[in-house]
Amino acid sequence: VHNTLKSDKEVVLAAVSKDGKVLHYANDVVKSDREVVLAAVNKSGLALEHASSDLKNDKEVVMAAVQKDGFLLKHANSDLKNDKEVVLAAVQRDGRVLQLVSSDLKNDKEVVLAAVQCTGVATHMGWVLQFAEETCKSDKEVVL
């Protein structure tokens, strides 16, 4: 694809609306365009990996990605990895995400319960609990 097309917002927007993963081929300016990145992430959460650093810190963009695949939280900015709302959305899709979050959230009963009860990806409760803090590991409501 010619470089001119990779930097044309309308062309890239049309392309990512069909396949979000093609954001990878866009130039950096277009990867920083919120409208383009949101369209890409809404089509394929995997597009978050190719978004600009600023947009990896955009809560709406990251939420759109983790609601498709919780493990995409790994591509988010560290501030959003510590945002309870974002983390809850992620662990509700994939309990394994618990390993990516802050100690504070690994100690948050609501977050740990959501990870353990996750049905988005088949996970073994014991495996998920290894990432929880001790307080939650010893909470009967969490382990039962």
PyMOL CGO cylinders between C-alpha atoms (Angstrom):
from pymol import cmd
from pymol.cgo import CYLINDER

trace = [
    CYLINDER, 0.00, 0.00, 0.00, 1.37, 3.40, -0.96, 0.3, 1, 1, 1, 1, 1, 1,
    CYLINDER, 1.37, 3.40, -0.96, 2.46, 5.69, 1.90, 0.3, 1, 1, 1, 1, 1, 1,
    CYLINDER, 2.46, 5.69, 1.90, -0.05, 8.32, 0.79, 0.3, 1, 1, 1, 1, 1, 1,
    CYLINDER, -0.05, 8.32, 0.79, -2.91, 5.90, 1.41, 0.3, 1, 1, 1, 1, 1, 1,
    CYLINDER, -2.91, 5.90, 1.41, -1.48, 4.86, 4.79, 0.3, 1, 1, 1, 1, 1, 1,
    CYLINDER, -1.48, 4.86, 4.79, -1.77, 8.47, 5.92, 0.3, 1, 1, 1, 1, 1, 1,
    CYLINDER, -1.77, 8.47, 5.92, -5.20, 9.18, 4.42, 0.3, 1, 1, 1, 1, 1, 1,
    CYLINDER, -5.20, 9.18, 4.42, -7.69, 9.16, 7.31, 0.3, 1, 1, 1, 1, 1, 1,
    CYLINDER, -7.69, 9.16, 7.31, -10.70, 8.36, 5.11, 0.3, 1, 1, 1, 1, 1, 1,
    CYLINDER, -10.70, 8.36, 5.11, -8.94, 5.42, 3.44, 0.3, 1, 1, 1, 1, 1, 1,
    CYLINDER, -8.94, 5.42, 3.44, -7.70, 4.00, 6.73, 0.3, 1, 1, 1, 1, 1, 1,
    CYLINDER, -7.70, 4.00, 6.73, -11.09, 4.54, 8.40, 0.3, 1, 1, 1, 1, 1, 1,
    CYLINDER, -11.09, 4.54, 8.40, -12.80, 2.61, 5.60, 0.3, 1, 1, 1, 1, 1, 1,
    CYLINDER, -12.80, 2.61, 5.60, -10.21, -0.17, 5.88, 0.3, 1, 1, 1, 1, 1, 1,
    CYLINDER, -10.21, -0.17, 5.88, -10.35, -0.56, 9.68, 0.3, 1, 1, 1, 1, 1, 1,
    CYLINDER, -10.35, -0.56, 9.68, -14.15, -0.56, 9.54, 0.3, 1, 1, 1, 1, 1, 1,
    CYLINDER, -14.15, -0.56, 9.54, -13.84, -3.84, 7.63, 0.3, 1, 1, 1, 1, 1, 1,
    CYLINDER, -13.84, -3.84, 7.63, -10.83, -5.27, 9.49, 0.3, 1, 1, 1, 1, 1, 1,
    CYLINDER, -10.83, -5.27, 9.49, -9.54, -3.47, 12.58, 0.3, 1, 1, 1, 1, 1, 1,
    CYLINDER, -9.54, -3.47, 12.58, -6.20, -5.27, 12.48, 0.3, 1, 1, 1, 1, 1, 1,
    CYLINDER, -6.20, -5.27, 12.48, -5.16, -3.30, 9.38, 0.3, 1, 1, 1, 1, 1, 1,
    CYLINDER, -5.16, -3.30, 9.38, -4.50, -0.35, 11.69, 0.3, 1, 1, 1, 1, 1, 1,
    CYLINDER, -4.50, -0.35, 11.69, -1.05, -1.91, 11.85, 0.3, 1, 1, 1, 1, 1, 1,
    CYLINDER, -1.05, -1.91, 11.85, -0.33, -0.58, 8.33, 0.3, 1, 1, 1, 1, 1, 1,
    CYLINDER, -0.33, -0.58, 8.33, -1.44, 3.01, 8.97, 0.3, 1, 1, 1, 1, 1, 1,
    CYLINDER, -1.44, 3.01, 8.97, 1.11, 5.71, 9.64, 0.3, 1, 1, 1, 1, 1, 1,
    CYLINDER, 1.11, 5.71, 9.64, 1.68, 7.03, 13.15, 0.3, 1, 1, 1, 1, 1, 1,
    CYLINDER, 1.68, 7.03, 13.15, -0.44, 10.15, 12.65, 0.3, 1, 1, 1, 1, 1, 1,
    CYLINDER, -0.44, 10.15, 12.65, -3.48, 8.05, 11.75, 0.3, 1, 1, 1, 1, 1, 1,
    CYLINDER, -3.48, 8.05, 11.75, -2.74, 5.64, 14.63, 0.3, 1, 1, 1, 1, 1, 1,
    CYLINDER, -2.74, 5.64, 14.63, -3.15, 8.70, 16.86, 0.3, 1, 1, 1, 1, 1, 1,
    CYLINDER, -3.15, 8.70, 16.86, -6.56, 9.58, 15.45, 0.3, 1, 1, 1, 1, 1, 1,
    CYLINDER, -6.56, 9.58, 15.45, -9.16, 8.65, 18.07, 0.3, 1, 1, 1, 1, 1, 1,
    CYLINDER, -9.16, 8.65, 18.07, -11.98, 8.15, 15.56, 0.3, 1, 1, 1, 1, 1, 1,
    CYLINDER, -11.98, 8.15, 15.56, -9.89, 5.77, 13.45, 0.3, 1, 1, 1, 1, 1, 1,
    CYLINDER, -9.89, 5.77, 13.45, -8.58, 3.81, 16.43, 0.3, 1, 1, 1, 1, 1, 1,
    CYLINDER, -8.58, 3.81, 16.43, -12.03, 3.47, 18.01, 0.3, 1, 1, 1, 1, 1, 1,
    CYLINDER, -12.03, 3.47, 18.01, -13.41, 2.16, 14.72, 0.3, 1, 1, 1, 1, 1, 1,
    CYLINDER, -13.41, 2.16, 14.72, -10.51, -0.31, 14.49, 0.3, 1, 1, 1, 1, 1, 1,
    CYLINDER, -10.51, -0.31, 14.49, -10.83, -1.48, 18.11, 0.3, 1, 1, 1, 1, 1, 1,
    CYLINDER, -10.83, -1.48, 18.11, -14.61, -1.83, 17.78, 0.3, 1, 1, 1, 1, 1, 1,
    CYLINDER, -14.61, -1.83, 17.78, -14.04, -4.14, 14.81, 0.3, 1, 1, 1, 1, 1, 1,
    CYLINDER, -14.04, -4.14, 14.81, -11.09, -6.01, 16.34, 0.3, 1, 1, 1, 1, 1, 1,
    CYLINDER, -11.09, -6.01, 16.34, -9.85, -5.44, 19.87, 0.3, 1, 1, 1, 1, 1, 1,
    CYLINDER, -9.85, -5.44, 19.87, -6.40, -6.54, 18.69, 0.3, 1, 1, 1, 1, 1, 1,
    CYLINDER, -6.40, -6.54, 18.69, -6.05, -3.14, 17.00, 0.3, 1, 1, 1, 1, 1, 1,
    CYLINDER, -6.05, -3.14, 17.00, -5.26, -1.69, 20.44, 0.3, 1, 1, 1, 1, 1, 1,
    CYLINDER, -5.26, -1.69, 20.44, -1.74, -3.06, 20.10, 0.3, 1, 1, 1, 1, 1, 1,
    CYLINDER, -1.74, -3.06, 20.10, -1.14, -0.68, 17.17, 0.3, 1, 1, 1, 1, 1, 1,
    CYLINDER, -1.14, -0.68, 17.17, -2.76, 2.42, 18.64, 0.3, 1, 1, 1, 1, 1, 1,
    CYLINDER, -2.76, 2.42, 18.64, -0.64, 5.39, 19.71, 0.3, 1, 1, 1, 1, 1, 1,
    CYLINDER, -0.64, 5.39, 19.71, 0.55, 5.55, 23.32, 0.3, 1, 1, 1, 1, 1, 1,
    CYLINDER, 0.55, 5.55, 23.32, -1.90, 8.35, 24.01, 0.3, 1, 1, 1, 1, 1, 1,
    CYLINDER, -1.90, 8.35, 24.01, -4.83, 6.23, 22.85, 0.3, 1, 1, 1, 1, 1, 1,
    CYLINDER, -4.83, 6.23, 22.85, -3.62, 3.27, 24.90, 0.3, 1, 1, 1, 1, 1, 1,
    CYLINDER, -3.62, 3.27, 24.90, -4.33, 5.63, 27.79, 0.3, 1, 1, 1, 1, 1, 1,
    CYLINDER, -4.33, 5.63, 27.79, -7.82, 6.52, 26.52, 0.3, 1, 1, 1, 1, 1, 1,
    CYLINDER, -7.82, 6.52, 26.52, -10.34, 4.78, 28.74, 0.3, 1, 1, 1, 1, 1, 1,
    CYLINDER, -10.34, 4.78, 28.74, -13.05, 4.48, 26.07, 0.3, 1, 1, 1, 1, 1, 1,
    CYLINDER, -13.05, 4.48, 26.07, -10.62, 2.97, 23.55, 0.3, 1, 1, 1, 1, 1, 1,
    CYLINDER, -10.62, 2.97, 23.55, -9.22, 0.48, 26.07, 0.3, 1, 1, 1, 1, 1, 1,
    CYLINDER, -9.22, 0.48, 26.07, -12.71, -0.43, 27.33, 0.3, 1, 1, 1, 1, 1, 1,
    CYLINDER, -12.71, -0.43, 27.33, -13.80, -1.19, 23.77, 0.3, 1, 1, 1, 1, 1, 1,
    CYLINDER, -13.80, -1.19, 23.77, -10.84, -3.55, 23.40, 0.3, 1, 1, 1, 1, 1, 1,
    CYLINDER, -10.84, -3.55, 23.40, -11.08, -5.37, 26.74, 0.3, 1, 1, 1, 1, 1, 1,
    CYLINDER, -11.08, -5.37, 26.74, -14.81, -5.89, 26.32, 0.3, 1, 1, 1, 1, 1, 1,
    CYLINDER, -14.81, -5.89, 26.32, -13.92, -7.99, 23.28, 0.3, 1, 1, 1, 1, 1, 1,
    CYLINDER, -13.92, -7.99, 23.28, -10.89, -9.73, 24.79, 0.3, 1, 1, 1, 1, 1, 1,
    CYLINDER, -10.89, -9.73, 24.79, -9.94, -9.08, 28.41, 0.3, 1, 1, 1, 1, 1, 1,
    CYLINDER, -9.94, -9.08, 28.41, -6.32, -10.03, 27.90, 0.3, 1, 1, 1, 1, 1, 1,
    CYLINDER, -6.32, -10.03, 27.90, -5.87, -7.03, 25.61, 0.3, 1, 1, 1, 1, 1, 1,
    CYLINDER, -5.87, -7.03, 25.61, -5.44, -5.10, 28.85, 0.3, 1, 1, 1, 1, 1, 1,
    CYLINDER, -5.44, -5.10, 28.85, -1.76, -5.96, 28.43, 0.3, 1, 1, 1, 1, 1, 1,
    CYLINDER, -1.76, -5.96, 28.43, -1.58, -3.27, 25.70, 0.3, 1, 1, 1, 1, 1, 1,
    CYLINDER, -1.58, -3.27, 25.70, -3.14, -0.55, 27.86, 0.3, 1, 1, 1, 1, 1, 1,
    CYLINDER, -3.14, -0.55, 27.86, -1.23, 2.16, 29.65, 0.3, 1, 1, 1, 1, 1, 1,
    CYLINDER, -1.23, 2.16, 29.65, -0.33, 1.26, 33.23, 0.3, 1, 1, 1, 1, 1, 1,
    CYLINDER, -0.33, 1.26, 33.23, -2.79, 3.82, 34.64, 0.3, 1, 1, 1, 1, 1, 1,
    CYLINDER, -2.79, 3.82, 34.64, -5.68, 1.96, 33.01, 0.3, 1, 1, 1, 1, 1, 1,
    CYLINDER, -5.68, 1.96, 33.01, -4.35, -1.38, 34.23, 0.3, 1, 1, 1, 1, 1, 1,
    CYLINDER, -4.35, -1.38, 34.23, -5.04, 0.06, 37.67, 0.3, 1, 1, 1, 1, 1, 1,
    CYLINDER, -5.04, 0.06, 37.67, -8.47, 1.47, 36.84, 0.3, 1, 1, 1, 1, 1, 1,
    CYLINDER, -8.47, 1.47, 36.84, -11.07, -0.69, 38.61, 0.3, 1, 1, 1, 1, 1, 1,
    CYLINDER, -11.07, -0.69, 38.61, -13.77, -0.21, 35.96, 0.3, 1, 1, 1, 1, 1, 1,
    CYLINDER, -13.77, -0.21, 35.96, -11.41, -1.19, 33.14, 0.3, 1, 1, 1, 1, 1, 1,
    CYLINDER, -11.41, -1.19, 33.14, -9.99, -4.13, 35.09, 0.3, 1, 1, 1, 1, 1, 1,
    CYLINDER, -9.99, -4.13, 35.09, -13.47, -5.40, 35.99, 0.3, 1, 1, 1, 1, 1, 1,
    CYLINDER, -13.47, -5.40, 35.99, -14.47, -5.32, 32.32, 0.3, 1, 1, 1, 1, 1, 1,
    CYLINDER, -14.47, -5.32, 32.32, -11.30, -7.22, 31.43, 0.3, 1, 1, 1, 1, 1, 1,
    CYLINDER, -11.30, -7.22, 31.43, -11.50, -9.92, 34.13, 0.3, 1, 1, 1, 1, 1, 1,
    CYLINDER, -11.50, -9.92, 34.13, -15.16, -10.52, 33.31, 0.3, 1, 1, 1, 1, 1, 1,
    CYLINDER, -15.16, -10.52, 33.31, -14.00, -11.58, 29.83, 0.3, 1, 1, 1, 1, 1, 1,
    CYLINDER, -14.00, -11.58, 29.83, -10.85, -13.43, 30.91, 0.3, 1, 1, 1, 1, 1, 1,
    CYLINDER, -10.85, -13.43, 30.91, -10.00, -14.17, 34.54, 0.3, 1, 1, 1, 1, 1, 1,
    CYLINDER, -10.00, -14.17, 34.54, -6.33, -14.63, 33.69, 0.3, 1, 1, 1, 1, 1, 1,
    CYLINDER, -6.33, -14.63, 33.69, -6.08, -10.85, 33.39, 0.3, 1, 1, 1, 1, 1, 1,
    CYLINDER, -6.08, -10.85, 33.39, -5.76, -10.74, 37.17, 0.3, 1, 1, 1, 1, 1, 1,
    CYLINDER, -5.76, -10.74, 37.17, -2.04, -11.37, 36.71, 0.3, 1, 1, 1, 1, 1, 1,
    CYLINDER, -2.04, -11.37, 36.71, -1.67, -8.00, 34.92, 0.3, 1, 1, 1, 1, 1, 1,
    CYLINDER, -1.67, -8.00, 34.92, -3.21, -5.73, 37.53, 0.3, 1, 1, 1, 1, 1, 1,
    CYLINDER, -3.21, -5.73, 37.53, -1.88, -3.82, 40.54, 0.3, 1, 1, 1, 1, 1, 1,
    CYLINDER, -1.88, -3.82, 40.54, -1.58, -5.35, 43.99, 0.3, 1, 1, 1, 1, 1, 1,
    CYLINDER, -1.58, -5.35, 43.99, -4.40, -3.11, 45.16, 0.3, 1, 1, 1, 1, 1, 1,
    CYLINDER, -4.40, -3.11, 45.16, -6.77, -4.61, 42.61, 0.3, 1, 1, 1, 1, 1, 1,
    CYLINDER, -6.77, -4.61, 42.61, -5.47, -8.13, 43.25, 0.3, 1, 1, 1, 1, 1, 1,
    CYLINDER, -5.47, -8.13, 43.25, -6.62, -7.45, 46.80, 0.3, 1, 1, 1, 1, 1, 1,
    CYLINDER, -6.62, -7.45, 46.80, -10.01, -6.10, 45.73, 0.3, 1, 1, 1, 1, 1, 1,
    CYLINDER, -10.01, -6.10, 45.73, -12.66, -8.70, 46.52, 0.3, 1, 1, 1, 1, 1, 1,
    CYLINDER, -12.66, -8.70, 46.52, -14.98, -7.57, 43.70, 0.3, 1, 1, 1, 1, 1, 1,
    CYLINDER, -14.98, -7.57, 43.70, -12.21, -7.83, 41.11, 0.3, 1, 1, 1, 1, 1, 1,
    CYLINDER, -12.21, -7.83, 41.11, -11.00, -11.22, 42.33, 0.3, 1, 1, 1, 1, 1, 1,
    CYLINDER, -11.00, -11.22, 42.33, -14.55, -12.60, 42.49, 0.3, 1, 1, 1, 1, 1, 1,
    CYLINDER, -14.55, -12.60, 42.49, -15.18, -11.41, 38.93, 0.3, 1, 1, 1, 1, 1, 1,
    CYLINDER, -15.18, -11.41, 38.93, -11.98, -13.12, 37.77, 0.3, 1, 1, 1, 1, 1, 1,
    CYLINDER, -11.98, -13.12, 37.77, -12.83, -16.38, 39.54, 0.3, 1, 1, 1, 1, 1, 1,
    CYLINDER, -12.83, -16.38, 39.54, -16.41, -16.36, 38.23, 0.3, 1, 1, 1, 1, 1, 1,
    CYLINDER, -16.41, -16.36, 38.23, -15.37, -15.46, 34.69, 0.3, 1, 1, 1, 1, 1, 1,
    CYLINDER, -15.37, -15.46, 34.69, -17.12, -17.51, 32.05, 0.3, 1, 1, 1, 1, 1, 1,
    CYLINDER, -17.12, -17.51, 32.05, -15.61, -15.70, 29.04, 0.3, 1, 1, 1, 1, 1, 1,
    CYLINDER, -15.61, -15.70, 29.04, -12.62, -18.05, 29.02, 0.3, 1, 1, 1, 1, 1, 1,
    CYLINDER, -12.62, -18.05, 29.02, -12.59, -21.42, 30.76, 0.3, 1, 1, 1, 1, 1, 1,
    CYLINDER, -12.59, -21.42, 30.76, -10.23, -20.90, 33.68, 0.3, 1, 1, 1, 1, 1, 1,
    CYLINDER, -10.23, -20.90, 33.68, -9.40, -23.01, 36.66, 0.3, 1, 1, 1, 1, 1, 1,
    CYLINDER, -9.40, -23.01, 36.66, -10.24, -21.12, 39.85, 0.3, 1, 1, 1, 1, 1, 1,
    CYLINDER, -10.24, -21.12, 39.85, -7.02, -22.18, 41.57, 0.3, 1, 1, 1, 1, 1, 1,
    CYLINDER, -7.02, -22.18, 41.57, -4.95, -20.93, 38.66, 0.3, 1, 1, 1, 1, 1, 1,
    CYLINDER, -4.95, -20.93, 38.66, -6.63, -17.52, 38.76, 0.3, 1, 1, 1, 1, 1, 1,
    CYLINDER, -6.63, -17.52, 38.76, -6.38, -17.30, 42.55, 0.3, 1, 1, 1, 1, 1, 1,
    CYLINDER, -6.38, -17.30, 42.55, -2.60, -17.60, 42.43, 0.3, 1, 1, 1, 1, 1, 1,
    CYLINDER, -2.60, -17.60, 42.43, -2.56, -13.97, 41.26, 0.3, 1, 1, 1, 1, 1, 1,
    CYLINDER, -2.56, -13.97, 41.26, -4.81, -12.70, 44.06, 0.3, 1, 1, 1, 1, 1, 1,
    CYLINDER, -4.81, -12.70, 44.06, -3.40, -11.20, 47.24, 0.3, 1, 1, 1, 1, 1, 1,
    CYLINDER, -3.40, -11.20, 47.24, -3.50, -13.28, 50.44, 0.3, 1, 1, 1, 1, 1, 1,
    CYLINDER, -3.50, -13.28, 50.44, -6.50, -11.43, 51.89, 0.3, 1, 1, 1, 1, 1, 1,
    CYLINDER, -6.50, -11.43, 51.89, -8.68, -12.56, 48.99, 0.3, 1, 1, 1, 1, 1, 1,
    CYLINDER, -8.68, -12.56, 48.99, -7.21, -16.06, 48.95, 0.3, 1, 1, 1, 1, 1, 1,
    CYLINDER, -7.21, -16.06, 48.95, -8.42, -16.57, 52.49, 0.3, 1, 1, 1, 1, 1, 1,
    CYLINDER, -8.42, -16.57, 52.49, -11.90, -15.11, 51.92, 0.3, 1, 1, 1, 1, 1, 1,
    CYLINDER, -11.90, -15.11, 51.92, -14.51, -17.90, 51.95, 0.3, 1, 1, 1, 1, 1, 1,
    CYLINDER, -14.51, -17.90, 51.95, -16.79, -16.07, 49.52, 0.3, 1, 1, 1, 1, 1, 1,
    CYLINDER, -16.79, -16.07, 49.52, -13.96, -15.88, 46.99, 0.3, 1, 1, 1, 1, 1, 1,
    CYLINDER, -13.96, -15.88, 46.99, -12.71, -19.45, 47.26, 0.3, 1, 1, 1, 1, 1, 1,
    CYLINDER, -12.71, -19.45, 47.26, -16.13, -21.10, 47.52, 0.3, 1, 1, 1, 1, 1, 1,
]
cmd.load_cgo(trace, "trace")
